Amino acid sequence: MTIVYTIIVAFALAFVLGVLLGIFKKFFSVPVDPTVEKIRAVLSGGNCGGCGYPGCDGFAAACAKGLAPVDGCTAGGVATAKKIAEIMGQSVSVEQKVAVVACGGSKEHSAVKGEYIGIKSCAAAKQSINGTKMCAWACIGFGDCVNVCKFNAISIKEDGIAHVDAAKCTGCGVCATVCPQKLISRVSASQKGVFVNCSNRSQNKPAIIKNCKSGCIKCGKCERTCTQKAIHLVDGLPVVDYALCNACGDCVTGCPTKVLSLRNS
């Protein structure tokens, strides 16, 4: 009989607790803004943090209150921005972005300093020995950017540098924030023109030639070659004015170290 009484008491307690929980839920529940739920439903769900808020829930709540822009979900891109704008009764013009890596310092072009023994992290290698390659500006290649990408859009190839799969990239920009070399930036996915595959801002031409076969040597030939006046050396690197660039490719052909390449041409 002791066992029977124990079972009866247990069921009775469970029933009472269930009723109490139901009452507490009804009286202490926090009403949810339906707009927040609608916005949350159209987000990518990657919780990448590219919007600047703590995950998709945080962004949805901020956006519903008007504290975040309707195009703030960089991972969702154009499609998500349009859906959020419709929910909020707004209009929006958004351009899809994609990440690009400004470095040609592969193992073939920029030799490693030596065997690295330490934490396999770009940030750690940067702090301890200022990078693993002879070019201090080159991609370190331990994949900090790969680890934070929620969309498997970036990888370290056998050449030792990061490569972006434009078809998978949402342009959220999280990879750019973790790169200690500041090699990654976001550009328009449809942008046509010349892209600069180097981030070496040193003015020491002999050192650049010695440390990287594909580094910009600051010769200025690209600037002199461009008939559109669309490219200029700024802080030791070519900077392209895409409003003027007609993607003719003359500067690409003339570059002695093949630092420049054409996109979407």
Secondary structure, 3 states (H helix, E strand, C coil): CHHHHHHHHHHHHHHHHHHHHHHHHHHHCCCCCHHHHHHHHHCCCCCCCCCCCCHHHHHHHHHHCCCCCCCCCCCCHHHHHHHHHHHHCCCCCCCCEEEEECCCCCCCCCCECCCCCCCCCHHHHHHHHCCCECCCCCCCCCCHHHHHCCCCCEEECCCCCEEECCCCCCCCCHHHHHCCCCCEEEEECCCCEEEECCCCCCCCHHHHHHHCCCCCCCCCHHHHHCCCCCEEEECCEEEECCCCCCCCCHHHHHCCCCCEEEECC
